[in-house]
Amino acid sequence: MSETYKRFETVPVWAVPVWINEKEGKVQKSDLPLWSGNGLPPDVGTRIKITMNAIGFGTVKGYFVEHGWLGLLVEPEAPPKWWREQNKGECDRLCHIFGIEFKPARAYRPRVATTSS
């Protein structure tokens, strides 16, 4: 692993980015990793929907920091065929996603058919 990458089992202390020039993607430097998501990073064990590359639903297994940004290590439930083929073999099969690349998973509530009398 490189000096710019580190994994965590629990969410590390993090900060919200302060944008200097949002158009150019420049942020104020921070000693803490920056979180790009809305709200708090989800807990380990939380089911989320990975919107990046339409990967689908998955479960948070841990965290990582790369180049100063906090991300999630997520085990996808049923990733697309291209992702499975790209990640076979030596890969740990965890998606690395940043805060802006997921949504909370909605609870599935099946519709119950009703009959009228």
C-alpha positions in Angstrom: 0.0 0.0 0.0 1.1 3.5 -0.6 1.7 6.4 1.8 -1.5 8.0 0.5 -3.7 5.1 1.4 -4.8 3.6 4.7 -7.6 1.3 5.9 -9.6 1.6 9.1 -12.1 -0.8 10.9 -13.9 2.2 12.5 -14.5 5.6 11.1 -11.6 7.9 11.8 -12.0 11.5 12.9 -12.8 13.5 9.8 -13.7 17.0 8.6 -16.0 18.7 6.2 -14.2 20.2 3.2 -14.0 23.9 2.9 -14.0 24.8 -0.8 -11.6 27.6 -1.9 -12.6 27.4 -5.5 -15.5 24.9 -6.1 -15.3 25.4 -9.9 -11.7 24.2 -10.0 -12.2 21.6 -7.2 -9.8 23.2 -4.8 -10.3 22.7 -1.0 -8.6 24.2 2.0 -5.8 21.9 3.3 -6.7 19.8 6.4 -4.8 17.5 8.7 -7.9 15.4 9.0 -9.4 13.3 6.2 -12.3 15.0 4.3 -15.7 13.5 3.9 -17.6 14.3 0.7 -20.9 12.9 1.7 -24.0 14.5 3.1 -24.4 13.7 6.8 -22.3 11.3 8.7 -20.4 8.3 7.2 -22.5 5.2 7.7 -21.6 2.6 10.3 -20.0 -0.7 9.5 -22.8 -3.2 8.7 -25.0 -0.5 7.1 -26.7 -1.4 3.8 -26.3 1.3 1.1 -26.9 1.8 -2.6 -23.7 2.5 -4.6 -24.6 5.0 -7.3 -21.1 5.1 -8.8 -21.0 3.0 -12.0 -24.4 1.6 -11.1 -22.9 -1.1 -8.8 -26.0 -1.4 -6.7 -26.6 -2.4 -3.1 -23.8 -3.3 -0.7 -22.8 -3.4 3.0 -20.2 -1.1 4.6 -17.3 -3.3 5.8 -14.8 -0.5 6.8 -13.2 2.7 5.8 -10.2 4.1 4.0 -8.4 7.3 3.5 -6.7 8.1 0.1 -5.1 11.4 -0.8 -6.7 13.0 2.2 -10.3 11.9 1.4 -12.3 9.5 3.6 -14.1 6.7 1.8 -16.1 3.5 2.4 -15.1 -0.1 1.9 -18.3 -1.8 0.6 -19.0 -5.4 -0.2 -21.4 -5.3 -3.2 -24.4 -7.7 -3.1 -24.9 -8.4 -6.8 -22.4 -6.2 -8.8 -22.7 -6.0 -12.6 -20.9 -8.6 -14.7 -18.2 -6.2 -15.8 -17.3 -5.5 -12.2 -17.1 -9.2 -11.3 -14.9 -9.9 -14.3 -12.7 -6.9 -13.6 -12.3 -7.8 -9.9 -11.6 -11.6 -9.9 -8.5 -13.2 -8.6 -6.3 -11.4 -6.2 -8.8 -8.5 -5.5 -10.5 -8.3 -2.0 -13.8 -7.7 -3.8 -14.6 -4.6 -1.8 -15.7 -1.4 -3.6 -13.8 1.8 -2.7 -16.3 4.6 -2.8 -16.4 8.2 -1.5 -19.2 9.9 0.3 -20.7 11.5 -2.8 -21.0 8.1 -4.6 -23.7 6.4 -2.5 -27.2 6.8 -1.1 -28.8 5.3 1.9 -30.7 2.0 1.0 -34.4 2.2 1.3 -36.1 -0.5 3.3 -38.0 -2.8 1.1 -41.7 -2.8 1.9 -43.7 -5.2 -0.2 -47.2 -4.0 -1.2 -49.9 -6.1 0.3 -52.8 -6.8 -2.0 -56.1 -5.9 -0.5 -59.5 -7.3 -1.5 -62.6 -5.2 -1.3 -65.7 -6.8 0.1 
